């Protein structure tokens, strides 16, 4: 199972962490894992390239681990834009969760 956890700070999303493999199918054929990865990695790219935030980004493909945390100090515009990107990723993952809840655990802290 993949656990996807969105962190919050001051009422806005502050990052996302994914742990584990979904176990839906064998490696290379796991469409659920691929979908989760695509949503999260696209959000991270948006944070870095569109919002221009220096994200604290860690990944370990073997362990199925990805973490992306926003810095504490952001401009008001950056905080707003980053929150929109992370909320959009949350919506996409919520939709996946509805179909594949046996393979995805979705949390907001």
MARLUMTI-322087 format. One record per residue (C-alpha): residue in three letters; x, y, z; residue number from 1. Coordinates in pm, whole numbers, plus 50000, padded with zeros to 5 digits. Example, Ala and Ser with C-alpha at 12.3 -4.5 7.8 and 13.67 -1.06 7.14 Angstrom:
% residues 2
  residuo      x      y      z  num
      Ala  51230  49550  50780    1
      Ser  51367  49894  50714    2
This chain:
% residues 109
  residuo      x      y      z  num
      Unk  50000  50000  50000    1
      Unk  50114  50354  49926    2
      Unk  50054  50613  50196    3
      Unk  50025  50969  50065    4
      Unk  50039  51234  50336    5
      Unk  49982  51603  50275    6
      Unk  50119  51832  50543    7
      Unk  49964  52165  50635    8
      Unk  50094  52485  50788    9
      Unk  49881  52788  50878   10
      Unk  49579  52654  50689   11
      Unk  49766  52585  50364   12
      Unk  49924  52270  50225   13
      Unk  50297  52264  50299   14
      Unk  50417  51945  50133   15
      Unk  50352  51587  50035   16
      Unk  50512  51255  50128   17
      Unk  50454  50917  49960   18
      Unk  50570  50590  50113   19
      Unk  50549  50235  49988   20
      Unk  50443  50053  49675   21
      Unk  50074  50010  49599   22
      Unk  50095  49638  49529   23
      Unk  49826  49662  49263   24
      Unk  50042  49478  49007   25
      Unk  50401  49376  48939   26
      Unk  50663  49647  48905   27
      Unk  50646  49801  48560   28
      Unk  50278  49709  48522   29
      Unk  50134  49882  48829   30
      Unk  49900  50147  48688   31
      Unk  49796  50268  49034   32
      Unk  50156  50332  49137   33
      Unk  50220  50505  48805   34
      Unk  49915  50727  48850   35
      Unk  50009  50827  49206   36
      Unk  50367  50897  49098   37
      Unk  50258  51105  48800   38
      Unk  50025  51324  49005   39
      Unk  50278  51385  49282   40
      Unk  50579  51438  49055   41
      Unk  50382  51679  48835   42
      Unk  50286  51878  49145   43
      Unk  50652  51893  49253   44
      Unk  50754  52015  48908   45
      Unk  50484  52283  48926   46
      Unk  50609  52398  49266   47
      Unk  50966  52426  49144   48
      Unk  50919  52554  48790   49
      Unk  50594  52752  48800   50
      Unk  50591  52884  49156   51
      Unk  50971  52911  49170   52
      Unk  51004  52753  49513   53
      Unk  51316  52573  49632   54
      Unk  51141  52253  49743   55
      Unk  51315  52017  49988   56
      Unk  51282  51710  49762   57
      Unk  51388  51354  49846   58
      Unk  51324  51035  49653   59
      Unk  51413  50666  49694   60
      Unk  51264  50463  49409   61
      Unk  51353  50125  49559   62
      Unk  51172  50205  49883   63
      Unk  50887  50381  49704   64
      Unk  50955  50705  49890   65
      Unk  50908  51065  49777   66
      Unk  50896  51373  49996   67
      Unk  50854  51735  49891   68
      Unk  50835  52006  50157   69
      Unk  50792  52378  50102   70
      Unk  51026  52617  50282   71
      Unk  50877  52799  50581   72
      Unk  50934  53141  50429   73
      Unk  50733  53209  50116   74
      Unk  50583  53523  49973   75
      Unk  50206  53551  49993   76
      Unk  50183  53483  49619   77
      Unk  50409  53178  49641   78
      Unk  50210  53040  49936   79
      Unk  49884  53087  49744   80
      Unk  50014  52932  49423   81
      Unk  50186  52642  49599   82
      Unk  49867  52570  49794   83
      Unk  49665  52560  49469   84
      Unk  49908  52314  49312   85
      Unk  49913  52087  49617   86
      Unk  49532  52104  49655   87
      Unk  49497  52008  49289   88
      Unk  49726  51709  49347   89
      Unk  49516  51619  49651   90
      Unk  49200  51628  49437   91
      Unk  49360  51400  49178   92
      Unk  49475  51156  49444   93
      Unk  49135  51167  49615   94
      Unk  48980  51057  49288   95
      Unk  49229  50769  49261   96
      Unk  49162  50679  49624   97
      Unk  48790  50640  49551   98
      Unk  48867  50369  49296   99
      Unk  49173  50209  49458  100
      Unk  49134  50251  49836  101
      Unk  49273  49900  49892  102
      Unk  49606  50024  49754  103
      Unk  49624  50391  49858  104
      Unk  49602  50553  50199  105
      Unk  49542  50929  50181  106
      Unk  49604  51157  50481  107
      Unk  49610  51528  50558  108
      Unk  49794  51647  50868  109
